[in-house]
Amino acid sequence: MFQEKNISALFTSYRLKAWQMARESGLSIETDYREILSLSYIFLLQADNFSDLQIEQFSGDTLVDFHKHMRNMYIVKTKVAQGVKTIFRECIETAIMKILG
């Protein structure tokens, strides 16, 4: 559930409509790539670049909010402590020295 909407159920409906489109009129890789991906259970969320079918199924506001939510939840930039950087640097230098002899 996201903002009181069952995203999973909405995606299932979206995927079914994409399947119907594929059977009835075909899908173009250039314009319908989101729907093609959905047939493999991939939900592509591109900021400010949603398909008409996505907007019809989920609503534009829901897509924008869900995209922001997913980005903030799973694409988090964290600072790496200097000690960890030093360890990585030493490992890389050791590996390079072994390769170069």
C-alpha positions as CSV (number, residue, x, y, z in Angstrom):
1,M,0.0,0.0,0.0
2,F,1.2,3.5,-0.9
3,Q,-1.0,6.5,0.0
4,E,-3.9,4.1,0.6
5,K,-3.5,2.7,-3.0
6,N,-2.7,-0.9,-3.7
7,I,0.2,-0.4,-6.1
8,S,0.5,-4.2,-6.6
9,A,-3.1,-4.5,-7.7
10,L,-2.8,-1.4,-9.9
11,F,0.4,-2.8,-11.5
12,T,-1.4,-6.1,-12.1
13,S,-4.2,-4.3,-13.9
14,Y,-1.6,-2.2,-15.8
15,R,0.3,-5.3,-16.9
16,L,-3.0,-6.9,-18.1
17,K,-3.8,-3.9,-20.2
18,A,-0.3,-3.9,-21.6
19,W,-0.7,-7.6,-22.5
20,Q,-4.0,-6.8,-24.2
21,M,-2.4,-4.0,-26.2
22,A,0.4,-6.3,-27.2
23,R,-2.1,-8.9,-28.5
24,E,-4.5,-6.5,-30.2
25,S,-2.2,-3.9,-31.8
26,G,1.3,-4.8,-30.9
27,L,3.8,-2.8,-28.9
28,S,6.6,-0.6,-30.2
29,I,10.0,-0.8,-28.5
30,E,10.4,3.0,-29.0
31,T,7.2,4.2,-27.5
32,D,5.8,1.3,-25.5
33,Y,9.0,0.1,-23.7
34,R,7.4,0.6,-20.3
35,E,4.6,-1.7,-21.2
36,I,7.0,-4.2,-22.7
37,L,9.0,-4.2,-19.5
38,S,5.8,-4.7,-17.4
39,L,5.2,-8.0,-19.2
40,S,8.4,-9.2,-17.4
41,Y,7.1,-7.7,-14.1
42,I,9.4,-4.7,-14.3
43,F,7.8,-1.4,-13.3
44,L,9.8,1.4,-14.9
45,L,9.3,4.7,-13.2
46,Q,10.9,7.6,-15.1
47,A,10.6,11.0,-13.6
48,D,8.3,13.2,-15.7
49,N,8.2,10.5,-18.4
50,F,5.3,8.3,-17.7
51,S,3.3,6.5,-20.4
52,D,-0.4,7.4,-21.1
53,L,-1.3,3.9,-19.8
54,Q,0.7,4.4,-16.6
55,I,-1.1,7.7,-16.0
56,E,-4.4,6.1,-16.7
57,Q,-3.9,3.2,-14.3
58,F,-2.0,5.0,-11.5
59,S,-2.7,8.7,-11.9
60,G,0.1,11.2,-12.6
61,D,0.3,12.4,-9.0
62,T,0.6,8.8,-7.6
63,L,3.4,8.0,-10.1
64,V,5.3,11.2,-9.2
65,D,4.9,10.6,-5.5
66,F,5.8,6.9,-5.7
67,H,8.8,7.6,-7.9
68,K,10.1,10.1,-5.2
69,H,9.3,7.6,-2.4
70,M,11.2,4.8,-4.1
71,R,14.2,7.0,-5.0
72,N,14.4,8.4,-1.4
73,M,14.0,5.0,0.1
74,Y,16.4,2.9,-2.0
75,I,18.8,5.4,-3.6
76,V,20.4,6.8,-0.5
77,K,23.8,8.5,-0.7
78,T,25.7,7.8,2.4
79,K,29.1,9.1,3.4
80,V,31.9,6.5,3.6
81,A,34.1,6.9,6.6
82,Q,37.7,7.9,6.0
83,G,38.9,4.6,7.6
84,V,36.9,2.6,5.2
85,K,38.2,4.6,2.2
86,T,41.7,3.9,3.4
87,I,41.1,0.2,3.6
88,F,39.7,0.1,0.1
89,R,42.6,2.2,-1.2
90,E,45.1,-0.2,0.4
91,C,43.3,-3.2,-1.1
92,I,43.3,-1.7,-4.5
93,E,46.9,-0.7,-4.3
94,T,47.9,-4.3,-3.2
95,A,45.9,-5.8,-6.1
96,I,47.5,-3.5,-8.6
97,M,51.0,-4.3,-7.2
98,K,50.3,-8.0,-7.5
99,I,49.1,-7.6,-11.1
100,L,52.1,-5.4,-12.1
101,G,54.6,-7.7,-10.3
